[in-house]
Amino acid sequence: ATIGQRISDLTLLRTGKAIEPGKEYTVGGWASINENTEGPAIWDLVSDHIVEQKEVRLSKSNTVQIKGA
């Protein structure tokens, strides 16, 4: 889908309340979006970790719900 049409119906899992489009939220992510960030790229770290572990085990997560995929 086009930008702005990819994600919808966001809710806070802890409360079930809808995410308000005009409100600011603090979130965590898997990689920096800042320019001039020092250190290796996250995909290099993940790749090195997977190669080192040789096996990846995923535990069930209820922090993200994907609907309609």
mmCIF file of the N, C-alpha and C atoms, coordinates in Angstrom:
data_MODEL
# 
_entry.id   MODEL 
# 
loop_
_atom_site.group_PDB 
_atom_site.id 
_atom_site.type_symbol 
_atom_site.label_atom_id 
_atom_site.label_alt_id 
_atom_site.label_comp_id 
_atom_site.label_asym_id 
_atom_site.label_entity_id 
_atom_site.label_seq_id 
_atom_site.pdbx_PDB_ins_code 
_atom_site.Cartn_x 
_atom_site.Cartn_y 
_atom_site.Cartn_z 
_atom_site.occupancy 
_atom_site.B_iso_or_equiv 
_atom_site.pdbx_formal_charge 
_atom_site.auth_seq_id 
_atom_site.auth_comp_id 
_atom_site.auth_asym_id 
_atom_site.auth_atom_id 
_atom_site.pdbx_PDB_model_num 
ATOM 1   N N  . ALA A 1 1  ? 0.842  -1.184  0.000  1.00 0.00 ? 1  ALA A N  1 
ATOM 2   C CA . ALA A 1 1  ? 0.000  0.000   0.000  1.00 0.00 ? 1  ALA A CA 1 
ATOM 3   C C  . ALA A 1 1  ? 0.885  1.246   0.000  1.00 0.00 ? 1  ALA A C  1 
ATOM 4   N N  . THR A 1 2  ? 0.292  2.362   -0.317 1.00 0.00 ? 2  THR A N  1 
ATOM 5   C CA . THR A 1 2  ? 1.042  3.613   -0.350 1.00 0.00 ? 2  THR A CA 1 
ATOM 6   C C  . THR A 1 2  ? 1.300  4.125   1.063  1.00 0.00 ? 2  THR A C  1 
ATOM 7   N N  . ILE A 1 3  ? 2.278  5.022   1.175  1.00 0.00 ? 3  ILE A N  1 
ATOM 8   C CA . ILE A 1 3  ? 2.593  5.622   2.461  1.00 0.00 ? 3  ILE A CA 1 
ATOM 9   C C  . ILE A 1 3  ? 1.347  6.327   2.988  1.00 0.00 ? 3  ILE A C  1 
ATOM 10  N N  . GLY A 1 4  ? 1.069  6.124   4.254  1.00 0.00 ? 4  GLY A N  1 
ATOM 11  C CA . GLY A 1 4  ? -0.120 6.697   4.863  1.00 0.00 ? 4  GLY A CA 1 
ATOM 12  C C  . GLY A 1 4  ? -1.313 5.756   4.840  1.00 0.00 ? 4  GLY A C  1 
ATOM 13  N N  . GLN A 1 5  ? -1.185 4.646   4.100  1.00 0.00 ? 5  GLN A N  1 
ATOM 14  C CA . GLN A 1 5  ? -2.263 3.671   3.993  1.00 0.00 ? 5  GLN A CA 1 
ATOM 15  C C  . GLN A 1 5  ? -1.835 2.281   4.452  1.00 0.00 ? 5  GLN A C  1 
ATOM 16  N N  . ARG A 1 6  ? -0.647 2.155   5.017  1.00 0.00 ? 6  ARG A N  1 
ATOM 17  C CA . ARG A 1 6  ? -0.082 0.851   5.354  1.00 0.00 ? 6  ARG A CA 1 
ATOM 18  C C  . ARG A 1 6  ? -0.481 0.343   6.730  1.00 0.00 ? 6  ARG A C  1 
ATOM 19  N N  . ILE A 1 7  ? -0.673 1.225   7.674  1.00 0.00 ? 7  ILE A N  1 
ATOM 20  C CA . ILE A 1 7  ? -0.965 0.837   9.048  1.00 0.00 ? 7  ILE A CA 1 
ATOM 21  C C  . ILE A 1 7  ? -2.245 1.533   9.468  1.00 0.00 ? 7  ILE A C  1 
ATOM 22  N N  . SER A 1 8  ? -3.144 0.787   10.101 1.00 0.00 ? 8  SER A N  1 
ATOM 23  C CA . SER A 1 8  ? -4.398 1.391   10.556 1.00 0.00 ? 8  SER A CA 1 
ATOM 24  C C  . SER A 1 8  ? -4.844 0.739   11.852 1.00 0.00 ? 8  SER A C  1 
ATOM 25  N N  . ASP A 1 9  ? -5.800 1.363   12.500 1.00 0.00 ? 9  ASP A N  1 
ATOM 26  C CA . ASP A 1 9  ? -6.413 0.831   13.715 1.00 0.00 ? 9  ASP A CA 1 
ATOM 27  C C  . ASP A 1 9  ? -5.389 0.485   14.796 1.00 0.00 ? 9  ASP A C  1 
ATOM 28  N N  . LEU A 1 10 ? -4.481 1.407   15.073 1.00 0.00 ? 10 LEU A N  1 
ATOM 29  C CA . LEU A 1 10 ? -3.473 1.172   16.104 1.00 0.00 ? 10 LEU A CA 1 
ATOM 30  C C  . LEU A 1 10 ? -4.087 1.378   17.481 1.00 0.00 ? 10 LEU A C  1 
ATOM 31  N N  . THR A 1 11 ? -3.789 0.456   18.380 1.00 0.00 ? 11 THR A N  1 
ATOM 32  C CA . THR A 1 11 ? -4.250 0.585   19.757 1.00 0.00 ? 11 THR A CA 1 
ATOM 33  C C  . THR A 1 11 ? -3.098 0.282   20.704 1.00 0.00 ? 11 THR A C  1 
ATOM 34  N N  . LEU A 1 12 ? -3.192 0.818   21.905 1.00 0.00 ? 12 LEU A N  1 
ATOM 35  C CA . LEU A 1 12 ? -2.239 0.493   22.949 1.00 0.00 ? 12 LEU A CA 1 
ATOM 36  C C  . LEU A 1 12 ? -2.633 -0.858  23.518 1.00 0.00 ? 12 LEU A C  1 
ATOM 37  N N  . LEU A 1 13 ? -1.753 -1.837  23.429 1.00 0.00 ? 13 LEU A N  1 
ATOM 38  C CA . LEU A 1 13 ? -2.092 -3.177  23.893 1.00 0.00 ? 13 LEU A CA 1 
ATOM 39  C C  . LEU A 1 13 ? -2.397 -3.207  25.381 1.00 0.00 ? 13 LEU A C  1 
ATOM 40  N N  . ARG A 1 14 ? -1.714 -2.395  26.163 1.00 0.00 ? 14 ARG A N  1 
ATOM 41  C CA . ARG A 1 14 ? -1.906 -2.409  27.610 1.00 0.00 ? 14 ARG A CA 1 
ATOM 42  C C  . ARG A 1 14 ? -3.308 -1.947  28.004 1.00 0.00 ? 14 ARG A C  1 
ATOM 43  N N  . THR A 1 15 ? -3.840 -0.943  27.274 1.00 0.00 ? 15 THR A N  1 
ATOM 44  C CA . THR A 1 15 ? -5.130 -0.369  27.650 1.00 0.00 ? 15 THR A CA 1 
ATOM 45  C C  . THR A 1 15 ? -6.244 -0.645  26.648 1.00 0.00 ? 15 THR A C  1 
ATOM 46  N N  . GLY A 1 16 ? -5.876 -0.955  25.418 1.00 0.00 ? 16 GLY A N  1 
ATOM 47  C CA . GLY A 1 16 ? -6.879 -1.144  24.361 1.00 0.00 ? 16 GLY A CA 1 
ATOM 48  C C  . GLY A 1 16 ? -7.365 0.159   23.753 1.00 0.00 ? 16 GLY A C  1 
ATOM 49  N N  . LYS A 1 17 ? -6.845 1.296   24.235 1.00 0.00 ? 17 LYS A N  1 
ATOM 50  C CA . LYS A 1 17 ? -7.260 2.595   23.707 1.00 0.00 ? 17 LYS A CA 1 
ATOM 51  C C  . LYS A 1 17 ? -6.617 2.843   22.351 1.00 0.00 ? 17 LYS A C  1 
ATOM 52  N N  . ALA A 1 18 ? -7.358 3.546   21.492 1.00 0.00 ? 18 ALA A N  1 
ATOM 53  C CA . ALA A 1 18 ? -6.856 3.864   20.157 1.00 0.00 ? 18 ALA A CA 1 
ATOM 54  C C  . ALA A 1 18 ? -5.698 4.856   20.238 1.00 0.00 ? 18 ALA A C  1 
ATOM 55  N N  . ILE A 1 19 ? -4.732 4.700   19.332 1.00 0.00 ? 19 ILE A N  1 
ATOM 56  C CA . ILE A 1 19 ? -3.651 5.669   19.187 1.00 0.00 ? 19 ILE A CA 1 
ATOM 57  C C  . ILE A 1 19 ? -4.255 6.918   18.548 1.00 0.00 ? 19 ILE A C  1 
ATOM 58  N N  . GLU A 1 20 ? -4.003 8.062   19.141 1.00 0.00 ? 20 GLU A N  1 
ATOM 59  C CA . GLU A 1 20 ? -4.546 9.313   18.625 1.00 0.00 ? 20 GLU A CA 1 
ATOM 60  C C  . GLU A 1 20 ? -3.574 9.908   17.607 1.00 0.00 ? 20 GLU A C  1 
ATOM 61  N N  . PRO A 1 21 ? -4.022 10.140  16.362 1.00 0.00 ? 21 PRO A N  1 
ATOM 62  C CA . PRO A 1 21 ? -3.120 10.639  15.312 1.00 0.00 ? 21 PRO A CA 1 
ATOM 63  C C  . PRO A 1 21 ? -2.425 11.946  15.653 1.00 0.00 ? 21 PRO A C  1 
ATOM 64  N N  . GLY A 1 22 ? -3.068 12.844  16.370 1.00 0.00 ? 22 GLY A N  1 
ATOM 65  C CA . GLY A 1 22 ? -2.472 14.138  16.664 1.00 0.00 ? 22 GLY A CA 1 
ATOM 66  C C  . GLY A 1 22 ? -1.621 14.173  17.918 1.00 0.00 ? 22 GLY A C  1 
ATOM 67  N N  . LYS A 1 23 ? -1.579 13.087  18.660 1.00 0.00 ? 23 LYS A N  1 
ATOM 68  C CA . LYS A 1 23 ? -0.842 13.035  19.917 1.00 0.00 ? 23 LYS A CA 1 
ATOM 69  C C  . LYS A 1 23 ? 0.575  12.525  19.684 1.00 0.00 ? 23 LYS A C  1 
ATOM 70  N N  . GLU A 1 24 ? 1.530  12.986  20.497 1.00 0.00 ? 24 GLU A N  1 
ATOM 71  C CA . GLU A 1 24 ? 2.905  12.501  20.397 1.00 0.00 ? 24 GLU A CA 1 
ATOM 72  C C  . GLU A 1 24 ? 3.114  11.359  21.379 1.00 0.00 ? 24 GLU A C  1 
ATOM 73  N N  . TYR A 1 25 ? 3.800  10.303  20.933 1.00 0.00 ? 25 TYR A N  1 
ATOM 74  C CA . TYR A 1 25 ? 4.097  9.135   21.752 1.00 0.00 ? 25 TYR A CA 1 
ATOM 75  C C  . TYR A 1 25 ? 5.589  8.873   21.723 1.00 0.00 ? 25 TYR A C  1 
ATOM 76  N N  . THR A 1 26 ? 6.118  8.333   22.800 1.00 0.00 ? 26 THR A N  1 
ATOM 77  C CA . THR A 1 26 ? 7.507  7.888   22.835 1.00 0.00 ? 26 THR A CA 1 
ATOM 78  C C  . THR A 1 26 ? 7.508  6.396   22.541 1.00 0.00 ? 26 THR A C  1 
ATOM 79  N N  . VAL A 1 27 ? 8.287  6.004   21.558 1.00 0.00 ? 27 VAL A N  1 
ATOM 80  C CA . VAL A 1 27 ? 8.337  4.596   21.156 1.00 0.00 ? 27 VAL A CA 1 
ATOM 81  C C  . VAL A 1 27 ? 9.783  4.138   21.042 1.00 0.00 ? 27 VAL A C  1 
ATOM 82  N N  . GLY A 1 28 ? 9.978  2.852   21.051 1.00 0.00 ? 28 GLY A N  1 
ATOM 83  C CA . GLY A 1 28 ? 11.302 2.273   20.838 1.00 0.00 ? 28 GLY A CA 1 
ATOM 84  C C  . GLY A 1 28 ? 11.319 1.555   19.504 1.00 0.00 ? 28 GLY A C  1 
ATOM 85  N N  . GLY A 1 29 ? 12.452 1.512   18.890 1.00 0.00 ? 29 GLY A N  1 
ATOM 86  C CA . GLY A 1 29 ? 12.583 0.845   17.598 1.00 0.00 ? 29 GLY A CA 1 
ATOM 87  C C  . GLY A 1 29 ? 13.820 -0.020  17.553 1.00 0.00 ? 29 GLY A C  1 
ATOM 88  N N  . TRP A 1 30 ? 14.028 -0.636  16.427 1.00 0.00 ? 30 TRP A N  1 
ATOM 89  C CA . TRP A 1 30 ? 15.142 -1.568  16.277 1.00 0.00 ? 30 TRP A CA 1 
ATOM 90  C C  . TRP A 1 30 ? 16.368 -0.922  15.662 1.00 0.00 ? 30 TRP A C  1 
ATOM 91  N N  . ALA A 1 31 ? 16.288 0.316   15.207 1.00 0.00 ? 31 ALA A N  1 
ATOM 92  C CA . ALA A 1 31 ? 17.447 0.956   14.584 1.00 0.00 ? 31 ALA A CA 1 
ATOM 93  C C  . ALA A 1 31 ? 17.328 2.468   14.735 1.00 0.00 ? 31 ALA A C  1 
ATOM 94  N N  . SER A 1 32 ? 18.460 3.135   14.684 1.00 0.00 ? 32 SER A N  1 
ATOM 95  C CA . SER A 1 32 ? 18.473 4.582   14.802 1.00 0.00 ? 32 SER A CA 1 
ATOM 96  C C  . SER A 1 32 ? 17.983 5.230   13.513 1.00 0.00 ? 32 SER A C  1 
ATOM 97  N N  . ILE A 1 33 ? 17.279 6.339   13.653 1.00 0.00 ? 33 ILE A N  1 
ATOM 98  C CA . ILE A 1 33 ? 16.882 7.116   12.483 1.00 0.00 ? 33 ILE A CA 1 
ATOM 99  C C  . ILE A 1 33 ? 17.669 8.423   12.423 1.00 0.00 ? 33 ILE A C  1 
ATOM 100 N N  . ASN A 1 34 ? 18.600 8.577   13.349 1.00 0.00 ? 34 ASN A N  1 
ATOM 101 C CA . ASN A 1 34 ? 19.413 9.787   13.397 1.00 0.00 ? 34 ASN A CA 1 
ATOM 102 C C  . ASN A 1 34 ? 20.553 9.717   12.395 1.00 0.00 ? 34 ASN A C  1 
ATOM 103 N N  . GLU A 1 35 ? 20.895 10.865  11.847 1.00 0.00 ? 35 GLU A N  1 
ATOM 104 C CA . GLU A 1 35 ? 22.055 10.932  10.960 1.00 0.00 ? 35 GLU A CA 1 
ATOM 105 C C  . GLU A 1 35 ? 23.327 10.869  11.791 1.00 0.00 ? 35 GLU A C  1 
ATOM 106 N N  . ASN A 1 36 ? 24.402 10.427  11.188 1.00 0.00 ? 36 ASN A N  1 
ATOM 107 C CA . ASN A 1 36 ? 25.730 10.372  11.817 1.00 0.00 ? 36 ASN A CA 1 
ATOM 108 C C  . ASN A 1 36 ? 25.774 9.472   13.045 1.00 0.00 ? 36 ASN A C  1 
ATOM 109 N N  . THR A 1 37 ? 24.981 8.419   13.062 1.00 0.00 ? 37 THR A N  1 
ATOM 110 C CA . THR A 1 37 ? 25.003 7.467   14.158 1.00 0.00 ? 37 THR A CA 1 
ATOM 111 C C  . THR A 1 37 ? 26.236 6.588   14.015 1.00 0.00 ? 37 THR A C  1 
ATOM 112 N N  . GLU A 1 38 ? 26.963 6.405   15.098 1.00 0.00 ? 38 GLU A N  1 
ATOM 113 C CA . GLU A 1 38 ? 28.175 5.601   15.055 1.00 0.00 ? 38 GLU A CA 1 
ATOM 114 C C  . GLU A 1 38 ? 27.871 4.154   15.380 1.00 0.00 ? 38 GLU A C  1 
ATOM 115 N N  . GLY A 1 39 ? 28.699 3.253   14.888 1.00 0.00 ? 39 GLY A N  1 
ATOM 116 C CA . GLY A 1 39 ? 28.540 1.834   15.170 1.00 0.00 ? 39 GLY A CA 1 
ATOM 117 C C  . GLY A 1 39 ? 28.025 1.080   13.959 1.00 0.00 ? 39 GLY A C  1 
ATOM 118 N N  . PRO A 1 40 ? 28.039 -0.245  14.047 1.00 0.00 ? 40 PRO A N  1 
ATOM 119 C CA . PRO A 1 40 ? 27.616 -1.064  12.909 1.00 0.00 ? 40 PRO A CA 1 
ATOM 120 C C  . PRO A 1 40 ? 26.107 -0.969  12.675 1.00 0.00 ? 40 PRO A C  1 
ATOM 121 N N  . ALA A 1 41 ? 25.713 -1.216  11.456 1.00 0.00 ? 41 ALA A N  1 
ATOM 122 C CA . ALA A 1 41 ? 24.287 -1.222  11.106 1.00 0.00 ? 41 ALA A CA 1 
ATOM 123 C C  . ALA A 1 41 ? 23.591 -2.381  11.817 1.00 0.00 ? 41 ALA A C  1 
ATOM 124 N N  . ILE A 1 42 ? 22.336 -2.199  12.202 1.00 0.00 ? 42 ILE A N  1 
ATOM 125 C CA . ILE A 1 42 ? 21.606 -3.212  12.954 1.00 0.00 ? 42 ILE A CA 1 
ATOM 126 C C  . ILE A 1 42 ? 21.531 -4.534  12.199 1.00 0.00 ? 42 ILE A C  1 
ATOM 127 N N  . TRP A 1 43 ? 21.356 -4.490  10.864 1.00 0.00 ? 43 TRP A N  1 
ATOM 128 C CA . TRP A 1 43 ? 21.247 -5.746  10.111 1.00 0.00 ? 43 TRP A CA 1 
ATOM 129 C C  . TRP A 1 43 ? 22.557 -6.522  10.137 1.00 0.00 ? 43 TRP A C  1 
ATOM 130 N N  . ASP A 1 44 ? 23.690 -5.834  10.251 1.00 0.00 ? 44 ASP A N  1 
ATOM 131 C CA . ASP A 1 44 ? 24.970 -6.535  10.388 1.00 0.00 ? 44 ASP A CA 1 
ATOM 132 C C  . ASP A 1 44 ? 25.062 -7.221  11.755 1.00 0.00 ? 44 ASP A C  1 
ATOM 133 N N  . LEU A 1 45 ? 24.610 -6.539  12.795 1.00 0.00 ? 45 LEU A N  1 
ATOM 134 C CA . LEU A 1 45 ? 24.619 -7.138  14.134 1.00 0.00 ? 45 LEU A CA 1 
ATOM 135 C C  . LEU A 1 45 ? 23.712 -8.363  14.198 1.00 0.00 ? 45 LEU A C  1 
ATOM 136 N N  . VAL A 1 46 ? 22.524 -8.254  13.623 1.00 0.00 ? 46 VAL A N  1 
ATOM 137 C CA . VAL A 1 46 ? 21.585 -9.377  13.630 1.00 0.00 ? 46 VAL A CA 1 
ATOM 138 C C  . VAL A 1 46 ? 22.155 -10.547 12.829 1.00 0.00 ? 46 VAL A C  1 
ATOM 139 N N  . SER A 1 47 ? 22.707 -10.267 11.668 1.00 0.00 ? 47 SER A N  1 
ATOM 140 C CA . SER A 1 47 ? 23.302 -11.319 10.844 1.00 0.00 ? 47 SER A CA 1 
ATOM 141 C C  . SER A 1 47 ? 24.435 -12.024 11.584 1.00 0.00 ? 47 SER A C  1 
ATOM 142 N N  . ASP A 1 48 ? 25.317 -11.264 12.192 1.00 0.00 ? 48 ASP A N  1 
ATOM 143 C CA . ASP A 1 48 ? 26.429 -11.861 12.942 1.00 0.00 ? 48 ASP A CA 1 
ATOM 144 C C  . ASP A 1 48 ? 25.919 -12.726 14.092 1.00 0.00 ? 48 ASP A C  1 
ATOM 145 N N  . HIS A 1 49 ? 24.885 -12.253 14.778 1.00 0.00 ? 49 HIS A N  1 
ATOM 146 C CA . HIS A 1 49 ? 24.309 -13.010 15.895 1.00 0.00 ? 49 HIS A CA 1 
ATOM 147 C C  . HIS A 1 49 ? 23.709 -14.332 15.414 1.00 0.00 ? 49 HIS A C  1 
ATOM 148 N N  . ILE A 1 50 ? 22.971 -14.288 14.312 1.00 0.00 ? 50 ILE A N  1 
ATOM 149 C CA . ILE A 1 50 ? 22.349 -15.513 13.781 1.00 0.00 ? 50 ILE A CA 1 
ATOM 150 C C  . ILE A 1 50 ? 23.416 -16.514 13.353 1.00 0.00 ? 50 ILE A C  1 
ATOM 151 N N  . VAL A 1 51 ? 24.446 -16.035 12.695 1.00 0.00 ? 51 VAL A N  1 
ATOM 152 C CA . VAL A 1 51 ? 25.535 -16.921 12.271 1.00 0.00 ? 51 VAL A CA 1 
ATOM 153 C C  . VAL A 1 51 ? 26.206 -17.546 13.493 1.00 0.00 ? 51 VAL A C  1 
ATOM 154 N N  . GLU A 1 52 ? 26.418 -16.756 14.520 1.00 0.00 ? 52 GLU A N  1 
ATOM 155 C CA . GLU A 1 52 ? 27.056 -17.257 15.739 1.00 0.00 ? 52 GLU A CA 1 
ATOM 156 C C  . GLU A 1 52 ? 26.176 -18.279 16.473 1.00 0.00 ? 52 GLU A C  1 
ATOM 157 N N  . GLN A 1 53 ? 24.882 -18.027 16.542 1.00 0.00 ? 53 GLN A N  1 
ATOM 158 C CA . GLN A 1 53 ? 23.965 -18.911 17.266 1.00 0.00 ? 53 GLN A CA 1 
ATOM 159 C C  . GLN A 1 53 ? 23.668 -20.199 16.507 1.00 0.00 ? 53 GLN A C  1 
ATOM 160 N N  . LYS A 1 54 ? 23.694 -20.144 15.182 1.00 0.00 ? 54 LYS A N  1 
ATOM 161 C CA . LYS A 1 54 ? 23.419 -21.267 14.290 1.00 0.00 ? 54 LYS A CA 1 
ATOM 162 C C  . LYS A 1 54 ? 21.954 -21.719 14.324 1.00 0.00 ? 54 LYS A C  1 
ATOM 163 N N  . GLU A 1 55 ? 21.229 -21.358 15.367 1.00 0.00 ? 55 GLU A N  1 
ATOM 164 C CA . GLU A 1 55 ? 19.815 -21.711 15.473 1.00 0.00 ? 55 GLU A CA 1 
ATOM 165 C C  . GLU A 1 55 ? 19.093 -20.569 16.175 1.00 0.00 ? 55 GLU A C  1 
ATOM 166 N N  . VAL A 1 56 ? 17.957 -20.196 15.632 1.00 0.00 ? 56 VAL A N  1 
ATOM 167 C CA . VAL A 1 56 ? 17.180 -19.111 16.220 1.00 0.00 ? 56 VAL A CA 1 
ATOM 168 C C  . VAL A 1 56 ? 15.872 -19.692 16.736 1.00 0.00 ? 56 VAL A C  1 
ATOM 169 N N  . ARG A 1 57 ? 15.583 -19.440 17.995 1.00 0.00 ? 57 ARG A N  1 
ATOM 170 C CA . ARG A 1 57 ? 14.326 -19.889 18.596 1.00 0.00 ? 57 ARG A CA 1 
ATOM 171 C C  . ARG A 1 57 ? 13.480 -18.659 18.916 1.00 0.00 ? 57 ARG A C  1 
ATOM 172 N N  . LEU A 1 58 ? 12.275 -18.655 18.429 1.00 0.00 ? 58 LEU A N  1 
ATOM 173 C CA . LEU A 1 58 ? 11.380 -17.532 18.655 1.00 0.00 ? 58 LEU A CA 1 
ATOM 174 C C  . LEU A 1 58 ? 10.370 -17.884 19.727 1.00 0.00 ? 58 LEU A C  1 
ATOM 175 N N  . SER A 1 59 ? 10.231 -17.004 20.683 1.00 0.00 ? 59 SER A N  1 
ATOM 176 C CA . SER A 1 59 ? 9.197  -17.212 21.694 1.00 0.00 ? 59 SER A CA 1 
ATOM 177 C C  . SER A 1 59 ? 7.951  -16.459 21.256 1.00 0.00 ? 59 SER A C  1 
ATOM 178 N N  . LYS A 1 60 ? 6.805  -16.908 21.718 1.00 0.00 ? 60 LYS A N  1 
ATOM 179 C CA . LYS A 1 60 ? 5.553  -16.280 21.356 1.00 0.00 ? 60 LYS A CA 1 
ATOM 180 C C  . LYS A 1 60 ? 5.533  -14.847 21.870 1.00 0.00 ? 60 LYS A C  1 
ATOM 181 N N  . SER A 1 61 ? 5.072  -13.937 21.053 1.00 0.00 ? 61 SER A N  1 
ATOM 182 C CA . SER A 1 61 ? 5.001  -12.538 21.427 1.00 0.00 ? 61 SER A CA 1 
ATOM 183 C C  . SER A 1 61 ? 3.565  -12.041 21.290 1.00 0.00 ? 61 SER A C  1 
ATOM 184 N N  . ASN A 1 62 ? 3.097  -11.340 22.283 1.00 0.00 ? 62 ASN A N  1 
ATOM 185 C CA . ASN A 1 62 ? 1.774  -10.743 22.170 1.00 0.00 ? 62 ASN A CA 1 
ATOM 186 C C  . ASN A 1 62 ? 1.841  -9.224  22.158 1.00 0.00 ? 62 ASN A C  1 
ATOM 187 N N  . THR A 1 63 ? 3.014  -8.684  21.845 1.00 0.00 ? 63 THR A N  1 
ATOM 188 C CA . THR A 1 63 ? 3.182  -7.231  21.838 1.00 0.00 ? 63 THR A CA 1 
ATOM 189 C C  . THR A 1 63 ? 2.818  -6.615  20.501 1.00 0.00 ? 63 THR A C  1 
ATOM 190 N N  . VAL A 1 64 ? 2.735  -7.407  19.439 1.00 0.00 ? 64 VAL A N  1 
ATOM 191 C CA . VAL A 1 64 ? 2.353  -6.901  18.119 1.00 0.00 ? 64 VAL A CA 1 
ATOM 192 C C  . VAL A 1 64 ? 1.287  -7.826  17.562 1.00 0.00 ? 64 VAL A C  1 
ATOM 193 N N  . GLN A 1 65 ? 0.235  -7.250  17.045 1.00 0.00 ? 65 GLN A N  1 
ATOM 194 C CA . GLN A 1 65 ? -0.805 -8.036  16.410 1.00 0.00 ? 65 GLN A CA 1 
ATOM 195 C C  . GLN A 1 65 ? -0.922 -7.598  14.967 1.00 0.00 ? 65 GLN A C  1 
ATOM 196 N N  . ILE A 1 66 ? -0.864 -8.548  14.030 1.00 0.00 ? 66 ILE A N  1 
ATOM 197 C CA . ILE A 1 66 ? -0.990 -8.245  12.608 1.00 0.00 ? 66 ILE A CA 1 
ATOM 198 C C  . ILE A 1 66 ? -2.319 -8.771  12.139 1.00 0.00 ? 66 ILE A C  1 
ATOM 199 N N  . LYS A 1 67 ? -3.110 -7.883  11.539 1.00 0.00 ? 67 LYS A N  1 
ATOM 200 C CA . LYS A 1 67 ? -4.437 -8.272  11.057 1.00 0.00 ? 67 LYS A CA 1 
ATOM 201 C C  . LYS A 1 67 ? -4.466 -8.087  9.536  1.00 0.00 ? 67 LYS A C  1 
ATOM 202 N N  . GLY A 1 68 ? -5.074 -9.032  8.842  1.00 0.00 ? 68 GLY A N  1 
ATOM 203 C CA . GLY A 1 68 ? -5.273 -8.907  7.405  1.00 0.00 ? 68 GLY A CA 1 
ATOM 204 C C  . GLY A 1 68 ? -4.039 -9.130  6.563  1.00 0.00 ? 68 GLY A C  1 
ATOM 205 N N  . ALA A 1 69 ? -3.022 -9.773  7.107  1.00 0.00 ? 69 ALA A N  1 
ATOM 206 C CA . ALA A 1 69 ? -1.799 -10.031 6.341  1.00 0.00 ? 69 ALA A CA 1 
ATOM 207 C C  . ALA A 1 69 ? -1.878 -11.380 5.674  1.00 0.00 ? 69 ALA A C  1 
# 
